[in-house]
Amino acid sequence: MIEIKQHSDKAIIIAHEIYGLNRHISALCASIAAQGYDVYAPDLLNRQEPYGYEQEQEAYGNFMEHVGFDQASAAILRLAGELKSQYRQIFLIGFSIGATASWMCCASPDISAVVGYYGSRIRSYTELNPSCPVLLFYPEAEPSFDVDQLMAVLRVKPQVHIRKFSGNHGFGDPYSKRYVQASADEAFGQMVNFLKSIG
C-alpha cells in the first residue's frame, strides 16, 4: 500500500486499475497529497510488481479470476472502516476497475464522496443509489458499451455528476499510450474542485 500523510482531517483512498500500484498511481498519490490530503492506495491485487500495459489481457484476466469487484470493494470498505476514526471525511478515487469498485462503495456511511475515471463495469451496477456525491469521468467512446446510454441512466440519480472527455479509456494516465493531456488536466482540476466543495 502507498501511504502519504499530510496531517489532514480528510483521507483519500485511491483504487488502482487492473495493472496494480504502477507509476501512474504512485504519481497520482503524490499529486493528491500535494492538495493537502492524506492518501492511501491499497494493493487490491496482492501482487508485489504491477502488470505492464502490454499485459492488459493477462492483468484483466487475473483481476476477474482472482479478485473481482466484490472482493475489491470489500477491501476498500475495510480500509475505510479502519481509517474512519482518524478522519472527518474519507473520499474514494478509482480508475477503471477501481472506479467500479469505488462506485460499489457509494452507499456506505463511511464514504463522503466518490470520483471514478472510466468505470466501464458500473453499467453492471446501475441499481445502486449513492448516499454521497459522486463524480464520474468517461471518454467519448468505449469499445464494449454505449457511453451516452450509460450516462443517461446514471445522471438521473441524485448526487451523481458525469463528465465526458476527448480520448479513450485511459486518457488520464500519463504513462499510457491513450493519454490525452488536455482531458487529463481538465478532469484533475474538476476532481480537485469537486472534493474541495464537499464538507
N, C-alpha and C positions, 0 to 999 in steps of 0.2 A: 504494500500500500504506500502511496505517496501521501505525505503529510506536510503541510506548511502552516505554521502557527503565526498569527499576527496579533494575538491578544484581542481578538474581536468577540463580540457577543452574537455574531452570526457565522454559521458554518455553511460551506457549500460542499456537497458530495458530488463528485464527477464520475459518471458511469461511462466507461470506455466502449469503443466499437468492438467488433469481433477480433481485432488484432491484439487486444490487451493493452497493457501500460506502455505504449510506444512513445516516440519523440513528440508526437502531436499532443498527447495527453499531458506529458511532462511539461511542455511549453505552455499549454493552456493553464495548468495548475499555477505556474509562475505568474501568468498574466492576470488570473483571477485574484491571486493573493495580493498582487500589486494594487488591486482595487480596495484592499483593506479587510478582506475576508480570511477566515481560517479555512483551509482547503484539505479535503480528504478524497483520494481516488483509490478505492479498493480494487484489488485484483480479482475480478469476477471469474477468471479462468483458472485460478490457482496454478499459474504457469510462470516459471521464472523468466523466460525470454518471450517477448512478443512475437507474433507472426509478422512476416514481411508482407508488403502489399501484393507481391507476386504470389502469395499463398492464400489469396482471398477465398477460393473454394474450399481449401483444407480448413481454414480458420472458421468459415461459416459452418462446415460440417461438424467440426469439433464443438462449436457452441451449441448447435441444435441437438447433438447426440449426447454430450456430456454435461451441459449446463442447462440451457433452456431458460425461457422467460420467467417461469415460476421461481426457479432457484435464484436467478439473478435479482429479481425484485425482492425476494425474501432476504437476500444478503444486504441489499441496500437498506431495507427497513430495519434489519437487525443492527446495522451500523448506526442508523438514525436513532434507534432506541438507546444505544449505548452513549450517544452524544447529547441527547436532549436535555440532560440535567446541567450541561455545561454552557448551553447556548439559548439565547432568546428566540432565535429563528434558525431553521435548517432549510436550505434550498437544494434542489437537485438540478444538475445539468447533465443531459445524456446525449450521446451520439449514436445514431443508427440503432443497433440492438439495445444499447444503453438508454436511448431515448424511449424506446418502447417499454423497457423495464421501469424507467422512471415514471412514465405515464401510468403504469400499473400501480404505482405508489401514491397517486394523486388524491386518493380519498383518505389517506392516513392523517390522523390528527397531529402527528409528529412533523409533517411536511408543510412548510409555509408557502412554497412556490415551486413550480417545475418549469424548466426550459428544455425543449427537445429539438435536436437537429436531425432532420430526415429520418424520423422514426417510421419506417415503412410498415412494420408489422402492427402499428397502432390500429391499422384497419381491421385487425382481428379482435380488438378490444374496445370497439366504439360504444359498447353498452355502459362503460364506466362514466361516472359523473364526478368530476373533480370537486373537492371541498376547498381547494385553494386556487389561486390564479395560475394559469398555465399559458406559456408562450411557445408555439411550435413554428419551426422553420422548415420549409420544404423547397426543393429545387423545382424548376419549371416542369420537369418530366421525370418519371421513374419507369424503369423497364417492366415492372411487374404489376403496376396498378395505375389508375387514373388519379393524378394528384388533385385536380379540381373537384372531382367527385368526393374524395375523402375530405377535402377542406369544407365542402358544402355540408357534409354530415356533422363535422366537428364544430364548426363555427357557430352553430345554433345553441351549443351548450353554454350555460352561464360560466363566466370566468375564463373561457378559452379564447385565446388570441392567436391568429395564424398569419404568417407572412410567407410570401413566395419570392424566391430569388433566382436570378440568372445562374445557370450552371446545372450540374448533375449531382447525384448523390455523392457526397464527399467534398462539396465546394468549400467547406470551412476548414479543411485540413491542409496546411501549407506544405506538407510533405507528400501529398498525393498529387498524381497527375491530373486529377479532377479539380484541383484548387482554382478558385476564382477570387482573386484578392478583393475586388470591389464588393462582391457579395459577402465575403467573409468579414470584411471590415464593417460593413453596414449591419450585418447580423450581430456582430460582437457589440457594437455600440447600442443597438436596440436591446440586447440582453442586459447590458450593464444598467441602462436607464430603467428597464423593467424591474430589475431586482432592487434598485435603489428606491423605487416608488412604493415598495411594499414595507409596511411596518414603520 
